[in-house]
């Protein structure tokens, strides 16, 4: 069996790119590595990439000089979990509260990890999780 090295990209969709950029850059502190009117790509922890596409812009196959990207998309509210250090959760809660972001849920996992849940402006469920959530994290 060939080996997988990880998940490189996760994609979510927004109705309002300006609003999404303000949230992901201003509230979560992510730096764009690429941005246009259709897509904002954010590096997460120097290895992962969060893609925020404007809704309705990815359904058609795109032909580029370098190759072909098949059409794709997502519908509804999606879920993305961000890994954080075990001592960072309280700081994140304080930071999110200062930005007016409501915490919708909390969980203490049986392996010792903790998670908080909140929404982005498009209603996607975001999670901040400390180590101890999964057997691999």
N, C-alpha and C positions, 0 to 999 in steps of 0.2 A: 504494500500500500504506500503511495506517495505521502509525504509528510506535509501537514499544514503548519505554518509558523504563527498564526494568529488571525484575528479579524482586523483588517486594515481600515475599512470605512464603514460607517453607519450613516444612513440617510434618513432625514425627516423632511417635512414639507411645511411651507409657510404661505399664508395668504398675503402677508405684508412683509416684504424683505427689509424695509427700513426699520420696522418695529422689531423684527427678529434679530437684526444686527445689533440694535440697541440693547436687547436683552442678553444675547450671548457674549457680546463684547463688554457691555457696561456692567451687567450683573454677575456673569460667570467669569469675566476677565479673560476670555479666549481671544487669541490673536489670529486674524485671518491670514491664511497662506495663499488664498486666491479669492477674488470677489468680482462679480459682475452683476447685471440685473437679474440673472437667472439662478445664480449659485453663490453661496458663501461657504468656503471650506476652512475649517478650523483645525489646527494641530492641537492635540490633547496629549499632554505628558510626553511630548517629543516623539511619539511613535504612532499614535492612533489619529484618525481623521474623522471629524464630524462634518458631514455634508448637509447644508440647509438649502434645499431647492425651493424656488417659487413654485407653488402648486400649478400643475398643468403644463410644465415646461419640459418634462422628461418622458412623456408617453411615446413620442416618436423616435425612431432610430435616427442617430446623428452620424453623418459621415464626415470625418475629419481628414486632413491630409495624411495623418499618421495611422488612421484605421477607422473602425466602426464601433459605436457604442449602441447596443440594442436598447430599445425603449423600455422603460420601467416606471414604477411609481408606487405610491402608498396612499391608502385612504384611511381616514379616521385618526383618532388620537393614538400615537405610538409611544413606546417606552424606551428610554435610554438611561442606563446607570453609569455614573462616573465613579471611579475608584478614588478614595481619599485616604489620607493617613489616619491611623487610629485615634490620634489626638486632635484631629481637625474638625470633627463634627460640631462641637459647641461653637467654634469660631464661625463655621459656615452658617449655623442657625442665626447667630447674631448678625452676620453680614446680610443674609437674606431678609431678615426682619427690618434692617435699616433701609433696604431697598423696596419695602412694601410687598415682599413675596411671602405668601402664606404657606406654611407647612401643612400639608393635608394628611400626612400619616407618618408614623414612626414604627420601627420594628427593631427588636433585639433578637438576633438569630441564635439558634442553639449552639453554633460554633463560636460565639462570642462577638460576632460582627454586629454593627448597628447601621440602620438606614433611616434616612428621612426622604420624604416624597413631596414634590411641589410641581407646579405646572409652568410651562413657558406661555407666552402670550397666545399661541395657537392651541393651547390645551393639551399639548404633549406632556406625558407624565415623566418627570425627571427624578432620578434617584441619586443621592450621594451615599455611598456605602463604604464602610471601613472593612479592613481584613477580618475574615471570619464568617463571611457570607456563604461561600461555596468551599468545597474541599480543595479547590485550586486557587482560592483567594480568601 
